[in-house]
Amino acid sequence: EIVMHNAKYDTALIERALGRKLNRSKIHDTMMMARVIDSTMAAGLKSLTARYVDAKAARAQQVLDDAMTENKWTWATVPVDFKWYWFYGGLDTVLTCHIYDVFQPMLVAAQAAYELEMAAQWIALAMEQKGARIDRDYTAQALKAFNENVTQIADWTAQHYGVTPGADVKLINIFLEQGYALTKKTKSGSRLSLDAEVLEGMAGNPLADAVLQYRRVRKLAGTYLSNFLDFADEDGFLHPNIKTCEARTSRMAVDTPALQTLPRKSEDNPLAITVRNCFVPRDGNLMVMCDFDQIEARMFAHLCGDEGMRAAFAEGDFFTNMAREIYGDPTIVKSDPRRQLTKNAIYAIAYGSGLEKFCVTANVPLTQGKIFWDALHAKFPGIKQFQRTVDQVAKQRNATEGQPYVRSPLTGRRHVADDGKEYALVNYLIQGSAAEILKMKLIELDNAGLGEYMILPVHDEVIFDVPADLVHDVSRTVQDLMEDRELFTVPLTAGVDIAPRWGMKGA
């Protein structure tokens, strides 16, 4: 048995150095154990062992850090014969062994979650090593055009308003002089906020629209396009870090460069499609993209057990069916604004928002929003019952065990809330279940022999780089495996697209 802390990283390093593959069925990961046992914990080895084994566990690192600071050493210049350098390095193996002994019995109720995470991270490692290809020329041209657009906007705001798009204080004063009643504060509460929500609330104002566009284009250029070019290897392949159990909910994150936060194309942000179009398959291949349909809404319906919500998934569009029930109007269609209001409400509840936050997000008056809110809960009473049950279970466990938590119905994973914020556990259960399903499906896809074509998991989507002559067979198999009509009380469905670029999905 091999025990590591952060096994995906160490395994990749060891295999690259030795030129041979380790037996991964023998590998255990104490960092992954920590994330499964309690997602609120810092997962660093020293902090874990200081908490669970011995408060002095972090001393060697502290002594080394102090010496490096005092002598202005770096990892490249620290003397190789410095005692605490070796003590620090050697102690890691000892601490890992100790924390493994502590965590192993704690995993009993969530062993399935741990095994799921271990299997998923090896698939993620294979995707990292395979890499996703970008079109360097296209990306460079797009970056140039975006930077030019940013400069043009800055020149326009300076010419017409005497202000730069980044000067928030001056911009706020201009908007106040124009008669806008700005009330939202920054997180610190020290001044008025001028975030995207505030700017979107002034839609139609030329200056507000320009500042919002400036921020969007600048972020697309700096956070994505520029980093794509910087992080790609000489052959144009990105090898991002796929963190399979990063968030509290166990959702995956993809960074270096950031891909988990890629914006979706919308009426307000049409340039976002350019970012995804940077990704292309290998020569002679096509991209296959498979995305779950409304998986979080489906998990919500399954978990809350409301028969009306479940029935809304039986045929047709889920949110349209719900809107028809709430309004008592069978003529509502997908384009009806009442359908969007229903969608906003369901996701607001799923993310732990209350009535007031929902009204702000949906841009409806509080009185109108309350009428709708009450009608929704009257038609689908299982929603509030689910919220109450989760809250009660978490508070009871907090009283008897010292932590407010619930367990995943799929794997037994503990979802832990901050004290007093038990309401967040509804969201943790929904997102956590969706994350576990995606990992289960990645394992099924890999077991079916499709691992060699998988290159990225982003949100609820899996992206493949497939030889053109196999693309139709692969896409059919992918859809068959991703969809599931037996596992839950609502069907899991998925859409599959084939395209020469990621951004051309659905075109």
Secondary structure as UniProt FT lines:
FT   STRAND          2..4
FT   HELIX           7..18
FT   HELIX           24..26
FT   STRAND          27..29
FT   HELIX           30..37
FT   TURN            39..40
FT   HELIX           45..52
FT   HELIX           55..58
FT   HELIX           59..71
FT   TURN            75..77
FT   TURN            80..81
FT   HELIX           83..106
FT   HELIX           108..110
FT   HELIX           111..130
FT   STRAND          132..134
FT   HELIX           136..161
FT   TURN            165..166
FT   HELIX           168..177
FT   TURN            178..179
FT   TURN            187..188
FT   HELIX           196..200
FT   TURN            201..204
FT   HELIX           206..219
FT   HELIX           220..225
FT   HELIX           226..231
FT   TURN            234..235
FT   STRAND          237..238
FT   STRAND          241..243
FT   TURN            244..245
FT   TURN            248..249
FT   STRAND          253..255
FT   TURN            256..258
FT   TURN            260..261
FT   TURN            270..271
FT   HELIX           272..276
FT   TURN            277..278
FT   TURN            283..284
FT   STRAND          285..292
FT   HELIX           295..304
FT   HELIX           307..312
FT   TURN            313..314
FT   HELIX           318..327
FT   TURN            330..331
FT   TURN            334..335
FT   HELIX           337..350
FT   TURN            351..352
FT   HELIX           355..362
FT   HELIX           366..379
FT   HELIX           382..401
FT   STRAND          405..407
FT   TURN            409..411
FT   STRAND          414..416
FT   TURN            419..420
FT   TURN            422..423
FT   HELIX           424..445
FT   HELIX           446..450
FT   HELIX           451..453
FT   STRAND          454..458
FT   TURN            459..460
FT   STRAND          461..467
FT   HELIX           468..470
FT   HELIX           471..482
FT   STRAND          494..499
FT   HELIX           502..504
FT   TURN            505..506
//
